[in-house]
Amino acid sequence: MKVDWLSLTGKAAWGDVGAEVASYYAAKTFAQRMFDLITEGDAVVTNEKPPPHYVYSFREKHSGLQFSLSENLKVQGWLLRASGRTLNTPTKQKRLLYLAGTHGWNCSRLDFAIDLLDTEYTPEQFWRDWRDAHKGNMQKSLTLIEGTNGNTAYLGSRTSEKYIRCYDKGAEQGVAQSWIRLEMEFKAESAARAADAAQYDITNLVEPVRRFVDVEQSDTLSAIWKLQPKGAGEGYWPLRVAPPRERWFNTDVLSALRKWAVEDLDSTLEWILRAHDEAVLAAEAERRRQTETPIL
């Protein structure tokens, strides 16, 4: 299982990049900083055609990240998109979700994929199972579309906040292995909540998918679902939000330390040790102050 797509938006400027993106160079500077932050390295920025409603757009050459900006960041802001190519390891998924949470970036779309490998299950079977389990109570739209690269079953409306597709990923990728993907697309407020949940544990997204599919209504769907991790999704939708001081420390302070360490690791370590010792002394002094009896 994995996060296979993320769309993140924001309206805040950064450093000396003001609210008005006055030039291509200002936009590229912003993009370079965003890519460097996310990839933790020297990102290679390339130009590309902007999507509708945006003026500038850039892509990071190695990761595939796409960053688009409007001319006024306070009005429309910016859009960051990461595909499955970018999110191809759990570490990359967790880092981008963590950065979104600590910086307060809004998640407008999140795709969560569950892969069934070496299975005889098919999108057609998913379509039949759900149809048969909900006869007379079709509260969600159910569609089966035939395609040249395999068939796809759709559950829900494409315009709604939650929407599922079950398709033959093996046929799409041109591989001989049996590979069926069940993918849920979260949008709007549901995407924001999904991003918060996945930031702590990606398996938190299993439960909302299970509920949307309503697997208990079908023996076959229930059997397929038993392939998922035991207990996955328990306690989903955690509400913890990092306080401002923590967000500041995790972004500004740690980011500065990383850059400093690259240039002079010994001095950075020396400073960290000194700061640690001073923090211990300050904490001990505060503890004594709180426990001592004042002299009247």
C-alpha positions as CSV (number, residue, x, y, z in Angstrom):
1,M,0.0,0.0,0.0
2,K,1.2,3.5,-0.7
3,V,0.3,7.1,-1.2
4,D,0.3,7.4,-5.0
5,W,-0.5,11.0,-5.5
6,L,-0.4,14.3,-3.5
7,S,-1.6,17.7,-4.5
8,L,-0.5,20.4,-2.0
9,T,-1.4,24.1,-2.0
10,G,-0.4,27.2,-0.1
11,K,-0.6,31.0,-0.2
12,A,2.5,31.9,1.9
13,A,5.6,33.4,0.4
14,W,9.1,32.5,1.5
15,G,11.9,34.6,2.6
16,D,12.6,37.4,0.1
17,V,10.0,36.1,-2.3
18,G,7.1,38.5,-1.7
19,A,3.4,38.0,-2.2
20,E,3.7,39.3,-5.8
21,V,5.7,37.0,-8.0
22,A,7.0,39.8,-10.2
23,S,9.2,37.8,-12.6
24,Y,10.2,34.4,-13.9
25,Y,13.4,34.5,-11.8
26,A,11.5,35.1,-8.5
27,A,9.2,32.2,-9.3
28,K,12.2,29.9,-10.1
29,T,13.9,31.0,-6.9
30,F,10.8,29.9,-4.9
31,A,10.7,26.6,-6.8
32,Q,14.4,25.9,-6.2
33,R,13.9,26.5,-2.4
34,M,10.8,24.2,-2.3
35,F,12.6,21.4,-4.2
36,D,15.7,21.7,-2.1
37,L,13.6,21.5,1.1
38,I,11.7,18.4,-0.1
39,T,14.6,16.5,-1.7
40,E,17.2,17.4,0.9
41,G,19.7,18.1,-1.8
42,D,20.7,20.2,-4.7
43,A,17.5,20.0,-6.8
44,V,17.7,20.5,-10.6
45,V,14.9,22.8,-11.7
46,T,13.5,22.6,-15.3
47,N,10.7,24.6,-16.9
48,E,7.4,23.2,-18.1
49,K,4.1,24.4,-19.3
50,P,1.9,25.7,-16.4
51,P,-1.4,24.1,-15.7
52,P,-4.6,26.1,-16.1
53,H,-4.9,29.2,-13.9
54,Y,-1.1,29.3,-13.1
55,V,1.5,31.5,-14.7
56,Y,4.8,29.7,-13.9
57,S,5.5,26.0,-13.6
58,F,8.7,24.0,-12.8
59,R,9.7,20.3,-12.5
60,E,12.5,18.8,-10.4
61,K,14.5,16.7,-12.8
62,H,15.2,13.7,-10.6
63,S,12.1,13.4,-8.4
64,G,9.5,14.5,-10.8
65,L,8.0,17.0,-8.4
66,Q,5.9,19.8,-10.1
67,F,5.6,23.2,-8.6
68,S,3.3,25.9,-10.2
69,L,2.8,29.5,-9.1
70,S,0.2,32.2,-9.7
71,E,1.3,35.9,-10.0
72,N,-0.2,36.7,-6.6
73,L,0.5,34.2,-3.9
74,K,-2.0,35.7,-1.5
75,V,-4.9,35.3,-3.9
76,Q,-4.4,32.0,-5.7
77,G,-1.1,30.8,-4.3
78,W,0.9,27.8,-5.5
79,L,0.4,24.2,-6.3
80,L,2.8,21.3,-5.6
81,R,2.1,17.9,-7.2
82,A,3.8,14.6,-6.5
83,S,3.1,11.5,-8.5
84,G,3.8,7.8,-7.7
85,R,7.2,8.3,-9.3
86,T,8.1,10.9,-6.7
87,L,6.5,8.9,-3.8
88,N,8.2,5.6,-4.7
89,T,9.5,4.8,-1.2
90,P,7.8,5.0,2.3
91,T,10.5,7.5,3.4
92,K,9.7,9.9,0.6
93,Q,6.0,9.6,1.3
94,K,6.5,10.3,5.0
95,R,8.8,13.2,4.4
96,L,6.4,15.1,2.1
97,L,3.4,14.4,4.4
98,Y,5.5,15.6,7.4
99,L,6.6,18.8,5.6
100,A,3.0,19.5,4.7
101,G,1.9,19.1,8.3
102,T,4.7,21.2,9.8
103,H,4.4,24.0,7.3
104,G,0.6,24.1,7.2
105,W,0.4,23.3,3.5
106,N,-3.1,22.3,2.5
107,C,-3.7,18.8,0.9
108,S,-6.3,19.2,-1.9
109,R,-5.9,15.6,-3.3
110,L,-4.4,12.4,-2.0
111,D,-4.6,9.0,-3.8
112,F,-4.1,5.9,-1.7
113,A,-3.3,2.6,-3.4
114,I,-3.7,-1.0,-2.2
115,D,-2.0,-3.5,-4.5
116,L,-3.2,-7.2,-4.9
117,L,-0.4,-9.2,-6.4
118,D,-0.6,-12.7,-7.9
119,T,-4.3,-12.7,-7.5
120,E,-7.2,-14.0,-9.5
121,Y,-9.3,-11.1,-8.4
122,T,-10.3,-8.7,-11.2
123,P,-12.0,-5.3,-11.6
124,E,-15.0,-7.1,-13.1
125,Q,-15.2,-9.3,-10.0
126,F,-15.1,-6.1,-7.8
127,W,-17.9,-4.6,-9.9
128,R,-20.0,-7.8,-9.6
129,D,-19.4,-8.2,-5.9
130,W,-20.4,-4.7,-5.0
131,R,-23.4,-4.7,-7.3
132,D,-24.7,-8.1,-5.9
133,A,-24.1,-7.0,-2.3
134,H,-26.0,-3.8,-2.7
135,K,-29.0,-4.7,-4.8
136,G,-31.9,-2.4,-4.1
137,N,-29.6,-0.1,-2.1
138,M,-27.2,1.4,-4.6
139,Q,-26.3,4.6,-2.7
140,K,-23.0,5.0,-4.7
141,S,-22.5,5.2,-8.4
142,L,-21.0,1.9,-9.8
143,T,-19.5,1.8,-13.3
144,L,-17.3,-0.7,-15.3
145,I,-15.3,0.7,-18.2
146,E,-13.6,-1.5,-20.7
147,G,-10.2,-0.3,-22.0
148,T,-7.3,-1.4,-24.2
149,N,-5.1,-1.8,-21.1
150,G,-7.5,-3.6,-19.0
151,N,-10.9,-2.8,-17.4
152,T,-11.6,-0.4,-14.6
153,A,-14.4,-0.4,-12.0
154,Y,-15.4,2.9,-10.5
155,L,-17.2,3.3,-7.2
156,G,-18.6,6.7,-6.3
157,S,-18.8,10.0,-8.2
158,R,-15.7,11.5,-9.7
159,T,-16.8,14.9,-8.4
160,S,-17.3,13.8,-4.8
161,E,-14.6,14.0,-2.0
162,K,-14.1,10.2,-2.0
163,Y,-13.9,8.0,-5.1
164,I,-12.5,4.5,-5.8
165,R,-11.2,2.8,-8.9
166,C,-10.2,-0.8,-9.2
167,Y,-8.1,-1.5,-12.2
168,D,-5.6,-3.9,-13.8
169,K,-2.3,-2.2,-13.0
170,G,-0.3,-5.0,-14.6
171,A,-2.0,-4.5,-17.9
172,E,-1.5,-0.8,-17.7
173,Q,2.2,-1.2,-17.0
174,G,2.6,-4.0,-19.6
175,V,3.8,-6.6,-17.2
176,A,2.9,-10.3,-17.1
177,Q,2.4,-10.4,-13.3
178,S,-1.1,-10.4,-12.0
179,W,-1.4,-6.9,-10.4
180,I,-4.7,-5.4,-9.4
181,R,-4.8,-2.0,-7.8
182,L,-7.6,-0.6,-5.6
183,E,-7.1,3.1,-5.4
184,M,-9.1,5.7,-3.4
185,E,-9.0,9.3,-4.4
186,F,-9.5,11.8,-1.5
187,K,-10.3,15.4,-2.4
188,A,-11.0,18.7,-0.6
189,E,-11.6,18.3,3.2
190,S,-11.3,14.5,3.0
191,A,-7.9,14.9,1.4
192,A,-6.7,17.2,4.2
193,R,-7.9,14.7,6.9
194,A,-6.3,11.8,5.0
195,A,-3.0,13.6,4.8
196,D,-3.1,14.3,8.6
197,A,-3.8,10.6,9.2
198,A,-1.1,9.3,6.8
199,Q,1.5,11.6,8.3
200,Y,1.6,9.4,11.4
201,D,1.0,6.0,9.8
202,I,0.0,5.2,6.3
203,T,-2.1,2.2,7.4
204,N,-4.5,4.7,8.9
205,L,-6.0,5.1,5.5
206,V,-7.0,1.5,5.2
207,E,-10.1,1.9,7.4
208,P,-11.7,4.8,5.5
209,V,-11.3,2.8,2.3
210,R,-12.8,-0.3,3.9
211,R,-15.8,1.7,5.1
212,F,-16.3,3.3,1.8
213,V,-16.3,0.0,0.0
214,D,-18.5,-1.5,2.8
215,V,-16.7,-4.8,2.6
216,E,-18.9,-6.5,5.3
217,Q,-21.7,-6.7,2.7
218,S,-19.8,-9.1,0.5
219,D,-18.1,-12.4,1.5
220,T,-15.7,-12.0,-1.4
221,L,-14.7,-8.5,-0.6
222,S,-14.3,-9.4,3.1
223,A,-12.0,-12.3,2.1
224,I,-9.9,-9.9,-0.1
225,W,-9.7,-7.4,2.8
226,K,-8.2,-10.0,5.1
227,L,-5.0,-9.7,3.1
228,Q,-4.5,-6.2,4.6
229,P,-2.5,-5.7,7.8
230,K,-4.3,-6.8,11.0
231,G,-5.6,-3.8,12.9
232,A,-4.8,-1.4,10.0
233,G,-6.7,1.8,10.4
234,E,-7.4,1.6,14.1
235,G,-7.6,5.1,15.6
236,Y,-7.5,6.8,12.2
237,W,-7.9,10.6,11.8
238,P,-5.6,11.7,14.6
239,L,-6.1,15.3,15.5
240,R,-2.6,16.2,16.7
241,V,-1.3,19.4,15.1
242,A,2.2,20.6,15.7
243,P,2.3,23.9,17.7
244,P,3.9,27.0,16.1
245,R,7.1,26.7,18.1
246,E,7.5,23.0,17.1
247,R,6.8,23.9,13.4
248,W,9.4,26.7,13.6
249,F,12.0,24.4,15.1
250,N,11.4,21.6,12.7
251,T,11.6,23.8,9.6
252,D,13.8,26.9,10.2
253,V,16.2,25.7,12.9
254,L,16.8,22.1,11.7
255,S,16.9,23.2,8.0
256,A,19.6,25.8,9.0
257,L,21.6,23.2,10.9
258,R,21.5,20.8,8.0
259,K,22.9,23.4,5.6
260,W,25.6,24.4,8.2
261,A,26.5,20.7,8.7
262,V,27.2,20.2,5.0
263,E,29.7,23.1,5.1
264,D,31.3,22.4,8.5
265,L,30.2,19.3,10.3
266,D,32.7,19.6,13.2
267,S,31.6,23.2,14.1
268,T,27.9,22.1,13.9
269,L,28.4,19.2,16.2
270,E,30.4,21.4,18.7
271,W,27.5,23.9,18.7
272,I,24.9,21.2,19.2
273,L,26.8,19.7,22.2
274,R,27.2,23.2,23.7
275,A,23.5,24.0,23.2
276,H,22.6,20.7,24.8
277,D,24.8,21.4,27.9
278,E,23.3,24.9,28.3
279,A,19.8,23.5,27.9
280,V,20.4,20.9,30.7
281,L,21.8,23.7,33.0
282,A,18.8,25.9,32.2
283,A,16.3,23.1,32.9
284,E,18.0,22.2,36.2
285,A,18.0,25.8,37.3
286,E,14.3,26.1,36.5
287,R,13.6,22.9,38.4
288,R,15.4,24.2,41.5
289,R,13.6,27.5,41.2
290,Q,10.2,25.8,41.2
291,T,11.0,23.5,44.2
292,E,12.8,26.0,46.4
293,T,10.8,27.6,49.2
294,P,10.9,31.4,48.9
295,I,12.4,33.4,51.8
296,L,9.9,36.0,53.1
